[in-house]
Amino acid sequence: MATTKKSKAAKASARADRRRADPSPAGPPQDAIALLTADHREVDALFEHYRAAESDGDKLALATQICLALKVHAQIEEELFYPPARDQISDTDLVDEAIVEHMGAKILIAQIEAMAPGQPLYDAKVQVLSEQVRHHVEEEETELFPELRETRIDLEALGAKLSTRKAELLQRLGRATPDGEA
């Protein structure tokens, strides 16, 4: 029997809930670019599940997960990834543009978090956030990441720092979700 949109959204929600409950990194250490790329894929999958969601409850759970994942991802990039990237690459405009793109995403995230599914423009804001994130990811993965791989930066050590900070933020921010779940 084919999996329904609703059950796919519920399964995605349950997986993300389990990750929030235990944000410790699993498996071998990742380099910084691999970790950030994995985050990109996770958020893209959450957006896909959101588009398939039919109930307001599923949409709220998925939007909450998307917003949390994006806030954590942006913070670890801004705190730990972009500063050494700026020091190592020749085209620092790539970092500047990424920071500005984060600002735009944060505005939409705050608006989405202040709303509820079913309200006017809720789905549109999630869709526009998805499009902005997709553009941001494309620029990072096709321009910034390749340029950074050509430098002498220790991506394994940076990945460990990103992973540790990500776990801390997920633990702290995950407890602050509107429904009180961690």
C-alpha positions as CSV (number, residue, x, y, z in Angstrom):
1,M,0.0,0.0,0.0
2,A,1.3,3.4,-0.9
3,T,2.4,5.7,2.0
4,T,0.1,8.7,2.4
5,K,1.2,12.3,2.5
6,K,0.0,12.4,6.1
7,S,1.9,9.4,7.2
8,K,5.1,10.6,5.5
9,A,4.8,13.9,7.3
10,A,4.1,12.2,10.6
11,K,7.2,9.9,10.2
12,A,9.4,12.9,9.3
13,S,8.1,14.6,12.4
14,A,8.8,11.6,14.6
15,R,12.4,11.3,13.2
16,A,13.1,15.0,13.9
17,D,11.6,14.7,17.4
18,R,14.0,11.8,18.1
19,R,17.0,13.9,16.8
20,R,16.0,16.8,19.0
21,A,15.7,14.5,22.0
22,D,19.2,13.2,21.4
23,P,21.2,15.7,19.4
24,S,24.6,14.0,20.0
25,P,26.4,13.3,16.8
26,A,26.4,9.7,15.6
27,G,29.1,7.9,13.6
28,P,32.5,9.1,12.6
29,P,33.4,12.8,12.8
30,Q,32.5,14.8,9.7
31,D,34.5,17.5,8.1
32,A,32.8,20.9,8.3
33,I,31.5,20.9,4.7
34,A,30.1,17.4,5.0
35,L,28.3,18.4,8.2
36,L,26.8,21.5,6.7
37,T,25.8,19.7,3.5
38,A,24.1,17.0,5.6
39,D,22.2,19.8,7.3
40,H,21.2,21.2,3.9
41,R,19.8,17.8,2.9
42,E,17.9,17.4,6.2
43,V,16.2,20.8,5.9
44,D,15.3,20.1,2.2
45,A,13.7,16.9,3.2
46,L,11.7,18.7,5.9
47,F,10.5,21.2,3.3
48,E,9.4,18.4,1.1
49,H,7.5,16.8,3.9
50,Y,5.9,20.1,4.7
51,R,4.7,20.5,1.1
52,A,3.1,17.0,1.4
53,A,1.5,17.7,4.8
54,E,-2.3,18.1,4.9
55,S,-3.2,18.7,8.5
56,D,-2.4,21.9,10.4
57,G,-0.8,19.8,13.2
58,D,1.6,18.2,10.8
59,K,2.4,21.5,9.2
60,L,3.1,23.1,12.6
61,A,5.3,20.3,13.7
62,L,7.3,20.4,10.4
63,A,7.5,24.2,10.3
64,T,8.8,24.1,13.9
65,Q,11.5,21.6,13.0
66,I,12.5,23.6,9.9
67,C,12.8,26.8,11.9
68,L,14.8,25.1,14.6
69,A,17.1,23.4,12.2
70,L,17.7,26.6,10.2
71,K,18.3,28.7,13.3
72,V,20.9,26.3,14.6
73,H,22.5,25.9,11.2
74,A,22.7,29.7,10.7
75,Q,24.2,30.2,14.1
76,I,27.0,27.6,13.8
77,E,27.9,29.0,10.3
78,E,28.0,32.5,11.6
79,E,29.9,31.7,14.8
80,L,32.3,29.1,13.7
81,F,32.3,28.6,9.9
82,Y,32.2,32.0,8.2
83,P,35.0,33.7,10.2
84,P,37.7,31.2,9.1
85,A,36.2,31.0,5.7
86,R,36.5,34.7,5.3
87,D,40.2,34.5,6.4
88,Q,40.9,31.7,3.9
89,I,39.1,32.4,0.7
90,S,39.8,35.2,-1.9
91,D,36.1,36.1,-2.6
92,T,34.9,37.4,0.8
93,D,31.7,38.6,-0.9
94,L,30.5,35.0,-0.8
95,V,30.6,35.2,3.0
96,D,29.0,38.6,3.1
97,E,26.2,37.5,0.9
98,A,25.6,34.4,3.0
99,I,25.3,36.5,6.1
100,V,22.8,38.8,4.4
101,E,20.8,35.7,3.2
102,H,20.7,34.5,6.8
103,M,19.3,37.8,7.9
104,G,16.4,37.4,5.4
105,A,15.8,33.9,6.5
106,K,15.7,34.9,10.2
107,I,13.0,37.5,9.5
108,L,10.8,34.9,7.8
109,I,11.5,32.3,10.5
110,A,10.4,34.8,13.2
111,Q,7.2,35.5,11.2
112,I,6.4,31.8,10.7
113,E,7.0,31.2,14.4
114,A,4.6,34.0,15.3
115,M,1.9,32.5,13.2
116,A,-0.1,29.2,12.9
117,P,-1.0,27.0,10.0
118,G,-4.2,28.1,8.4
119,Q,-3.5,31.8,8.8
120,P,-3.2,33.9,5.7
121,L,0.3,33.7,4.1
122,Y,1.5,31.0,6.5
123,D,2.1,28.4,3.7
124,A,3.4,31.1,1.4
125,K,6.0,32.2,4.0
126,V,7.2,28.6,4.4
127,Q,7.4,28.3,0.6
128,V,9.4,31.5,0.2
129,L,11.7,30.4,3.0
130,S,12.2,27.1,1.2
131,E,13.1,29.0,-2.0
132,Q,15.5,31.3,-0.2
133,V,17.2,28.4,1.5
134,R,17.5,26.5,-1.7
135,H,19.2,29.5,-3.3
136,H,21.5,29.9,-0.3
137,V,22.5,26.2,-0.4
138,E,23.2,26.3,-4.1
139,E,25.6,29.2,-3.7
140,E,27.4,27.6,-0.7
141,E,27.7,24.2,-2.3
142,T,28.8,25.4,-5.8
143,E,30.9,28.5,-4.9
144,L,31.9,28.8,-1.2
145,F,32.5,25.1,-0.3
146,P,34.7,24.3,-3.3
147,E,36.8,27.4,-2.8
148,L,37.2,26.6,0.9
149,R,38.3,23.0,0.1
150,E,41.2,24.4,-1.8
151,T,42.6,26.2,1.3
152,R,44.7,24.9,4.2
153,I,41.8,25.1,6.7
154,D,41.5,22.0,8.9
155,L,37.9,21.0,8.0
156,E,38.0,18.0,10.3
157,A,38.7,20.1,13.4
158,L,36.2,22.7,12.2
159,G,33.6,20.0,11.7
160,A,34.1,18.8,15.3
161,K,33.6,22.3,16.6
162,L,30.5,22.7,14.5
163,S,29.1,19.4,15.6
164,T,29.6,20.2,19.3
165,R,28.1,23.6,19.0
166,K,25.2,22.2,17.0
167,A,24.4,19.7,19.7
168,E,24.5,22.4,22.4
169,L,22.2,24.6,20.4
170,L,19.7,21.8,19.6
171,Q,19.7,20.9,23.3
172,R,19.1,24.5,24.4
173,L,16.8,25.7,21.6
174,G,14.9,22.4,21.3
175,R,13.6,22.9,24.9
176,A,12.3,26.4,23.9
177,T,9.9,25.1,21.3
178,P,6.3,26.6,21.5
179,D,4.8,23.2,22.5
180,G,7.4,22.7,25.3
181,E,8.7,19.5,23.8
182,A,12.4,18.9,23.6
